[in-house]
Amino acid sequence: MTRSTSLKLVNTSLWLVQGLLAVSLVWSFFMKFFQPIEVLSSMWPWTSQVSPILIQFTAVVDLCAAIGLILPSLLRIQPRLTPIAAIGIILLMICASVFHILRGEASLVGPNIIFALLAFFIAWGRYRKFPIRSK
């Protein structure tokens, strides 16, 4: 495999992972922002035990993260923001994991770990392509 082919493969993989993670975050936004608490609590029991403001806040954070994953690289306007958004998602998933562990819901952190690993791949790949440091 030539270097050019492997770079194309990595770039394609990055776009697939970015799209998958962004779609998941947009879905989470719509669920948290527009579904009644009764519907949400059947999927995520914690939503009936916290403030609706926290749920809406996390919904907006999810939407901002999805936008940060896609738009900067897609539009090629400040593409250095994409790895920063991915790092933000890693931090978000760490906070979500801690939240669940403190509530005795350690069995629910699997998706958070998977999302954090996907975000790590994006941060690594996009940082290599668009370093944050100045040249």
N, C-alpha and C positions, 0 to 999 in steps of 0.2 A: 504494500500500500504506500503510495507516494505521500509526501507531506501535504500537498494540495488536497488530495482526497481525504486524508485524515482531518484536516482543518474543516473541510466541508461537512464531514460527518459530525464533528463536534458542534459546529454551528447549527446544523439541522437538529441535533439532539437538544441543544440549548433552546432553540425556538419551540420544539415540542414540549419540553419541560416547562418553559415559561408560559406557554399557552394553557397547558394542563393546570398549572398552579393558579394562573390568573382566572381561569373559568371556575375553579373551585372556590376561590376567594369571592368572585362576583356572586356565585350561587349563595355563599354564606351571607354576603351582604343582603341580598334580596330576602333570604329567609329571616334573618334577624331584624331587618328593618320593616318588612311588610306583613309578616305572619303574626297572628295573634299569639299571645303568650301561651294560651292553652295548646295550640298546635305545636309551638316550639318546645314546650315542656314534655311533650310526648316523645320528641327526638332527643332533646338535650334537657334532662331534668333540672340542671343547675339554673336554667333560665327562669324558672318559676320562683327561685330562691334569692335572686339578686334584683337590684334596681333596674327598671326598664331603661333608665338613662345609660347604665353600663352596657346593656345589650345594644342599644343604638350607637353608643360610642365605639364598641368593638365592630359593629357593622360598618361604620364609616372608615375605621382603620383598615378593615378588610378591603374595602373599595379602593382606598388610596394605595394600598399595597399592590393590588392588581393593576392599577393604572401605572404605577411606578415600574412594574415588571415589563410592561409592554411598550408604552408610548415613547419613552426616551430612545430605546433602540430602534423601534419601528420608524419613527420620524427622523431619527438621526439628529435630534436636537438634545444636546447634553446627554449622550448615551452613557456617560459615567454615572448617571443617576440610577441605572438599572442594578448594578451590583450593590449600591447603597440601599436600594429598596429590598433587595434580597437579604442583606444583612439585617434590615429592619424586621423582615419576616422571621428570620432565625430568632431574633430577640422576642418577637411576639409569641412564637411557639414555645420558647423557654418559659415565658411568663404564663402561658396557658397551661403548660405542664405543671409548673409549680402550683398554680391555682387548683388544678385537679388533684394533685398529690396532697395538698393541705386539706382538701375536702374529703380525703379518703377514697378518691376515685382514680387511683394509680392505673387501673386497668384501661382507662380512657385516654391515656397519653400516646397510644400508638399512632393515630393520625397526626398528632403534633410532631412526633419524631420523624415521620415520613415527610411531612411538609418541610420541616427544618432541613432534612437531608437534601430534598429537592432544591430548596433555596440556597443551600451551601454550594451545590453544583452550579447553579446560576451565578452566584457571587464569584466563584472561582473562574468559571469560563468567561464571563463578561469582564471581570477585572483584568484578566490576561489580555483581552482584546482592547479594552479601553481603560488603561491604568488611571487611577484617581490622582496620583502624584503628578506634578507638572514636570515636563521634560526639560 
